[in-house]
Structures are given as C-alpha cells and as structure tokens.
Amino acid sequence: MQSFHPPRRTLMGPGPSDIDPRVLAALSRDTVGHLDPKFIELMDQIKQLLHYAFQTENNMTFPVSAPGSAGMECTFVNLVEPGDKVVVAQNGVFGGRMKENVERCGGVAVMVTDDWGSPVDPNKVEEALKANPDAKILAFVHAETSTGAISDAETLCKLARDNDCLTIVDAVTSLGGSPLKVDDWGIDAIYSGTQKCLSCVPGISPVSFSSRALEVVQKRKTKVQSWFLDISLLMNYWGGETKRTYHHTAPVNAMYALHESLVLLKNEGLERAWERHARNHNALKAGFEAMGLNFVVDEAYRLPQLNAVSIPEGVDEAAVRGALLNEYSLEIGAGLGAMAGKIWRVGLMGYASNPKNVLLCLGAMDAILTGMNAPIQSGVAVGSARESYASA
C-alpha cells in the first residue's frame, strides 16, 4: 500500500465543486482540541459568518458535523413527531428524500408533485395546505440539484405562515450561489452543504432554526429519534457564546476549511457572489445554445450554478463524460432518477464558477461531440461565450 495521490480534476458536476486553494491550505493547519479555547473562538466566528451567509439572526445557526443529508435529517428529526402531517413538495430527487425523512420520523407525508425540471407550484401547495388544515410543516427544495430548477421560496414560506405551518427548506445548492434570505422570507428550518457554492470540503452541513422552530422542539412529546442530531443537546455545544459543553468531537480541520470559505464569501459579498454565478451561467448558456444544446429548465426558473442540458440525439452520454474525464480531467454530472440518461448536469458552483472553467468546458464538449459526429454546431461555442462576457 502507498499514499493516495488524487488526480487534479476540474470539478463541474453537481458537487463537490472545486475548492479554493486558501480553503485547502486552511485544512492543513495544526489540529487543536475541539474544546480548546481557540477552537471555541473559531466556532463563534463560524456562527457569525453563517448568519451572514444565510441572512439570519437565528441563534441556532451552526454546522452539523456531517454532510448535507445529515443536515436534512437534523431538521426533520427535531421537528417531526409520530403522527405529524407534513406537506412535501417534490419536483426532483431531493423532495423524495424529504418524504423518506417524514415517514421515518413516523409522520404522514402529503405529497405535492410537479414535473421534474419545473419549480414547485405555489397554487398546488396552497391547495394542499387548505385541504390539510392540520398540517404542521411545509417542506420543499429551494434549489433542486437533480434538475437545476429553483423555486420561489419567499412565496412558499408566506403560504406556510398564512396557514400556520412551519417550513423546512433544502438550500444545499442555493447557499452562496442564489439569493437566499432566511429571516426576510420567514424560513423556520433550513439546511445546506459545504461542497457546493461554498467551495469547501464535503462533510459539513450548515443549518439554521428559527425561534418558532425551537419552541416546537422544546414542546415535543417524544424524544428526538437521533441522539447525535438532537437540537436540545447540540444547543449546549453550539448555542452558547465562548463556553461549550462536550457533545461530540467536531471535525476540527474541516471547520478551519469552512471558516476560510465563509471568510472568502464575506469578503466577496453575497450580492457579488450571486452576480458572478449569474454572469458565468449566461456565458455557458450562450455557448451551449450556439452549439445546439437545449436547457431542460425554463430560463425564469433556472439555477445559474447547476445547468441541466439535454443530450443530443444518438449520443452516448456516459462516453462523453468519460472522454471529458480522461482527456480533459473535467468532471460533469449525469442525470438522476427520471432524468437519468436524458441530461448532463454542469455545475458552476463557488470557486468553480469562473470564465476559465466555462471556456474549458465548452471547448472540450465541442471537440468531443464533434469527434463523435453528434448533431451540433461545431466551433461556435467558445466564441459565443466570449461575446457574452464582453457584453456583460
């Protein structure tokens, strides 16, 4: 056995995304104890920076020491008790995972479904809430990673409030890449991941709980089914200032990396980060459309950081991805679920959202598809993207 040395890739799939060298450097700093006074200072700073990233003043805003799927589970296991009715809006893979969480908590999921590639329909949600006045929670995905569609979280949260429901929101792909305002929109529980637009290492899930949500947790009639994700216990580790009660051994070096990634986001500014993602998306869009590739999601509901494009007729989509990886060391993603074999998912997230990656991807796709005699317009994609940048 020898040391593992990974190949150098350009990560333009659905995540993880490329990591800023400053974040990788932070990861390698000397490890301290997870209750060291200096690490506790870092924990307080991470909370402050997450307040900025989420645009919230929620005290219980902190990173779960596990990936985004655990952040999802953290919100559900704390807020859903056996017999609780939860309206779940599904327009892709991850809405289905919300349903799984509701049922594993002993809750009853009332499903509101939309076509994959479409946003959640507020009218359908309102109908479901009116038909189920005993519903406790509305759960939906803000940015559906499986399709590249973004839903109107502000409107959906208002509907929930008007119908006396809490909200659980999946922001795994939207945090740092698209407008997201937890307090202004009235989101009660939200979770994300570090490996997308934050350009940090995988394995951490930022979450935030409103005071309304915490009141519900405190009034539970049953124990939270997960000891590790029980907010009433985590409060003692993350909730206080300067003093912490031992709960678990935090991934110290990964927290260094998260802190650095949040510092980078704060220094750039949220609005500028959102604008950067949109600018690079527009250039990628210009190139793909010039080539003849079509986007699955209507432009009004399209995520700039996750681009779902249709595969040209007769093209072996896996062979294209393999050629990109082997010849250009470039990773893009395949479709999931109902989209499997129908789309490619091209990520422009965080540090990976830059003109160099856009032009590399377009040039490589053009060359590979041309070599396969695919039905595309060859030699125009990169030029179209450059024109987009010039006019931005």
N, C-alpha and C positions, 0 to 999 in steps of 0.2 A: 504494500500500500504506500502511496505517495501523497503529498499535499495536493489539494484540489486547486486548480487554477482555471477559473471560468473563462470562456472566450469573451472578447469585447464585442458586445452587441449594441445596436441602436434599437431601443425598445419602443415600438409604435403600435403595440397591441392594446388590449383593454386593461392592461395593468399586469405586473408592475410597470411603472414608467421609468425613464432614465432618471438617475439620481445626481443631483448637483455635486460636484467634487467637494465643495465645502461640507456637505452633509456626510459624505463618505469619510472625510477627514475627521469630523466630529465623532463618528462611530468608533474610531481607533484610539480615542483618548483614554488615559488611565482610568480604570474602573475604581469607583469608591463604593462604600456600603450603601444599601438602599435606605438606611436611616441616618446616614452621615449628614451633619448639619448643612454641608454644602450641597448635597443632593436635594435636601428638603427645600433649600433656596431655589434650586432649579425647578422643582415641582411647582412652586408658587409662580415662577415665571412662565412655565408651560401653561398653567391655567389662565394667566393673564393674556397670553398670546392666543390661546384657543377662544377666549372671549372675543378677541378681535376677529379671528377667522370666521367664527360663527355669527358675529354681530349680536352678542347677547351679554347680559349681565347675570345670567343664571349662575348661582354659586356652585351647583353641582355640574360643572363642566370640566371634564378630565379625560385622559386617555386610558382606555381599558387595555390591559397588558395582554392583548390577543388581537387577531385580525378582525376585519370588518364584520364577518359572520358572527363573531362573539359580541360585537357591539350591537348588532341586530338582536341577538338573543338577550342581551342585557336589558334592552328596553322592554321587550315582551315579557320576560320572566318577572320583572318587577311590577309591571302594570296590569297584567292579565291574570286573573284568578279563575279557578274552575267555574264554568257556567257563564262567564262573561261573554257578551256578544260583541264582536269586533267586525266592523265593515272594512273589508280589504279590497283595495282597487288594484287590479292586476292588468298590466299591459306588456308583460315580458316575464323573463325567468324569475326575477327577484321579487316580484309581487307574489309569485307562487311560494317562495321561501317564507314570506311573511305568513301566508296561510298555514304552512307547516308549523311555524312557531306558535301561532294561536292555538292550534289543535294539540300540540304537545304540552301546552300550559293548561289544557282542559277547557279552553274557550270554544266558542262557536263562531266560525268564520262565515260572514255573509259576503259573498263574492260579487264584485262589480267588475266586469271584464270589458276590455277594449282590444281592438286588433293590435297585434304586435307591430310596432312602428308608429302607432298613434299615441297621443297623450291621453292621460286619464280624462274622461269626460265629466266635467263638474255637474252637468244635468243628471247624469246617471247616478252620481254619488248623492246628489240631493234627494233624488227619488228613493234611494236605498235608506238614507237617514230618516226620511219621513215615514217610510214603511216599517222602520225598526226603531221606534222612539226609545226603546230600552237599550240601544247600543251604547257602549261605554267608550269606544275608541274608533277613530278612523285611521287606518294605516295605508300609506301609499309610498311609492318610489318617486322621488323628485327627478332624478336623472337615471333612466333605465339603461344600464350598461349593456344589456343584451341587444338593444335595438338602436340606441343613440337618440332616443326621444326624451324631451324634457316636459314636465307637466307644470301646471300653474299652481304652485304650492301656496301662494298667498290666497287665492280664491278658495282652494280646497280647505285650508285652515279656517277661513272665515265661515265656511259652511259647517264645519265641525263645531266651532264655537256657538254658532246660531242654534245648533241642535244639541247643545250641552254635552259635547263629546271632547275627549282628549284627542291629540294627534300623535302618531308615531311616523316619523319621516326618515326614509333612506336617502342620505346625501353622500353616499360613498364616492360617486363620480363627480358630484357637483361642487363639493367644498374646495374653494380656491380657484375654480375654473369658470363658474357661472354665478350670477347674483344669487345670494342666499342670505336672508335676514331673519334670524330666528325670533328675535323679540318683536320686530315690526310686524311679522307675519303671524305671530301667536303660536309658534310651534311648541309643543309640550315635551316631546322626547325626540331626539334626533341622534343618528349615528353616522359615522363616516369611516374612511380608511386612509392610511398614510401613504399608500403606494400609488395613488392616482395623481391628482393635481397638486398635492403637497410635495411630490417628488422625494418622499422619504422611503426608508426601507419598509418592506411588508412586515406585518405582525403587530400593529398597534391600531386601535380603533377609538378615535375621539368621539365622545358622547356628551350630550347636554340634556339636563332635566329641568323643566320649569318648576316654580314653586307649586303650581297646581298639580303637577305630576307627583311631586314629593308628598303632598298631602294625601294623595290616593295611596301611595306606597305605605305611608305611616298608618293608614286606616285599614290595611289588609286584614282579612280574617284568617288567612292561611300563610304559612311560611313560604318565602320565595323558594322555588324548587331548586335553584342553583345557589350553593353556598358561595362560590367564587364570585358570582355576578350580583350578589345581593347588595343593593344600594345602601341599605341600612348599615352594613358592615364597611362598605367602601367609603362611606361618608367620613369615617374615623381616620381613614388613610389619606384621602384626597380633599375632604371637605374643609378641614381647619386651615388656619394660617400659621406657618412656622413650626407647628408641632404635629406629629403624626403618630398614630397607633399602628403597630405592625398588623398587616393583613396578609401580604404576600411579598415575595421578593420581586420587585419591579425589574424589568429588563433595562438595567442602568444605561448601558451604552446605546441601546436603541432610543432611550429617552434623550440622550445627548443629540442624537441624529434628528429626532422630532423637534427639539428646541431649535436647532440650527435651521431646519426647514421653515419653521414658523417665523424665525427672525428674518429670513430671506423674503418671505411673503409680506411681512410687516414693512420691511424696507422698500420693497417694490410698490406696495399699496394695493389693496384689494381691487379697486376700480381699474388700475393699470393692468393688473393680472387678468381681469376679465376681458379687458380690451385686447390684450396680447393674444389670448386664446381665440378671440373672435377674428382678429386680423390674420392669424396663421390658418385658421379654418377657411376663411374666404379665399386665400391663395390656393390651398389644397383643393377646394371646391372648383375654382376656376380651371385648375389643371385636370382634374378628373372629368369634368364636364366637357372640356375641349377634347379629351381622349375618347369620349363617348360613354363613360361610366355614369350610371344614374344613382342618386341617393334614395334610400328607402323612405326616409322621413321627410315630410313636407318642411320647407325652409323655415316656417314660422315656429316649428316645434323641434328644431334640430340642435342637438348638442354640438358646440364647437370643438369640444375635447374628445368626442367619440363619434367617428364618422362611419356610418354603415352604408356601404356601396354594393350595388348588385353585381353579381358575377356575369361576365359576358357569356352569351350562349356558346355551348360547346367547349368551355374552358374547364380544365381540371383545377379546381380552386386550391386543393391541397398541394398540387405540383407547383403552383405559383408561390404559395407560402414557403414551400421547401426551397425553391430557387432563390427567393429573397433571403432566406436564412443562410443558405450555403454559399451563395455567390456574393451577397452584399452584407452579410451579417446583420440583416434587418428583420425584425420580428413584427408581423401584424397578426391580427386575430381572426379566427374562424367564427361562423355563426353558432349560436346556441339554440337548443330547443327547436321551436318551429322555424327558426332562421338557419338552422344547420344546413350547409351545402348551398345556401342561397346568397349569402353576403360575406364580405370581408368587413372586419371591424378595425379601423385605422385610428389609433389613439394619437392625440396631440395634447398630452397632459403635462402640466407643470414644466419642469426643466426641458422636457422633450418637445414642448411647443415652441419651435423656433424655425426660422426660414431655412436653415441648413437641412434640417430633417425633412421639411416639406419638399424641398427640391430633390433631395436624395431619394425619397420615396417615389415621387413622380417619375424621375428619370429611370429608376430601377424597374418600376411597374411597366413603363413604356417599353423598355428594352426586352423584358421577359415576355410580355404579351405579344409584342411584335414578332419575337422569335418563335412563338407558338402559333403564329398566323391567326391570332384572335381578331375578331371583327371590331377593331378600334381605329381611331385616327392617330397615326404614329407621328412622333416628332414635334408635337404641338403643346404637350402638357406643361413642360418646364417654362416655355416662353409665356404661356398664359398665366402661370403663377407669378412670374416676374412682373408682368403687366399689372396684376392685382396689387402687388406690393408697391409698385411705382405710383399707383393711383390712390393708395390708402392714405 
